[in-house]
């Protein structure tokens, strides 16, 4: 499968909450129900968690930055033996500042999975790096990191969720990435009620890397 250029600090971070009140899910989980679901999914393999997602969650999408975990999840979905045909579109937030290799990888994924739909969202009003610099200044991530995260990631995510009618998203976050992700649930709700599923929550970086090499 196509190779990612990411390290253990994977770009599949499940972007800063892109939820907005205009994209609330049609499926609602109470906190006790959510706890029960996580208990049931805890010991399942990622492929089984993905099957559960497909059968349970409408308007399901995968967010990806084309890092290792995103590639692994996408490949798993393509190979699922499920009574319901997997149909999970990808949402790619193109910050316009990715490495050249990332854009080459996007094309490689399109070539390998021709039936896959990838929705690309860029910072509002920008198609090129030059557009971004004219609007926000050069190296915004250095001068105002919080603003950069918003205009390059959060706002495009909010826009994608609203325009695509997203009710649930699959992310590549893992507990082994540390920090706040150390107690990451497999299924969670963000502050706006968006359902987020982390099928690789239990996996280490080595497991992800091994999967990529074997597939």
Beta strands, then each sheet from edge to edge (+ up, - down):
strand 1: 60-64
strand 2: 89-94
strand 3: 118-122
strand 4: 168-170
strand 5: 187-189
strand 6: 195-197
sheet 1: 3+ 2+ 1+ 4+ 6+ 5-
end
